[in-house]
Amino acid sequence: MEENPKKEYSGMEAQVIAVLEQCYDPEIPVNIYELGLVYDVTVNESGNAHIKMTLTSPHCPVAESLPLEVENKVRALPGISDVKVEITWEPSWNPSMMSDAARLELGMM
């Protein structure tokens, strides 16, 4: 399987991604970024961050806590003034969205 191509981030967006790589779905030992749950990250000049992400399913046990964890961790970054976490179900998550590193960690390669 080929690794799902990821958008290249720099500046504040890259710092946000580094924080997201420290957030885990407690049922899966891979961070949410490598799982492919993060669809987009933008930070404007005022330090307002927008994170578009999904969950593995609408019935995910962390559906209420994970977005709040993401918001709180990103908000703690110096230079971030506000955070909006947008949960979307389109496109719906599937295992092909995982990075090769995530597949390897989960024994799928």
Residue pairs with C-beta under 8 A, 6 or more apart in sequence:
1 96
1 100
1 103
1 109
2 100
3 99
3 100
4 36
4 96
4 97
4 98
4 99
6 99
7 40
9 16
9 17
9 41
11 43
12 43
12 47
12 49
12 77
12 79
12 80
13 41
13 42
13 43
15 77
15 79
16 41
16 43
16 49
16 51
16 74
16 77
16 80
17 33
17 38
17 41
19 73
19 74
19 76
19 77
20 31
20 32
20 33
20 38
20 41
20 51
20 70
20 73
20 74
21 31
21 33
21 34
22 31
22 73
23 31
23 32
23 33
23 66
23 69
23 70
23 73
24 30
24 31
24 32
25 32
25 35
25 37
25 55
25 56
25 60
25 62
25 66
26 61
26 62
27 61
28 35
28 56
28 106
29 105
29 106
30 98
30 101
30 102
30 105
30 106
32 38
32 53
32 66
32 70
34 98
34 99
34 101
34 102
34 105
35 56
35 93
35 97
35 98
35 102
36 93
36 96
36 97
36 98
36 99
36 102
37 53
37 54
37 55
37 56
37 93
37 97
38 51
38 52
38 53
39 52
39 53
39 54
39 88
40 50
40 51
40 52
41 49
41 50
41 51
41 52
42 49
42 50
43 49
43 50
43 80
46 81
46 82
47 79
47 80
47 81
47 82
48 80
48 81
48 82
48 83
48 84
49 74
49 80
49 82
49 83
49 84
50 83
50 84
50 86
51 70
51 71
51 74
51 83
51 84
51 85
51 86
52 86
52 88
53 67
53 70
53 85
53 86
53 87
53 88
54 87
54 88
54 89
54 92
54 93
55 62
55 63
55 66
55 87
55 93
56 93
57 93
58 89
60 66
63 87
67 85
67 87
68 85
70 83
70 85
71 83
71 85
74 80
74 83
75 82
75 83
95 103
95 108
98 106
98 108
100 109
103 109
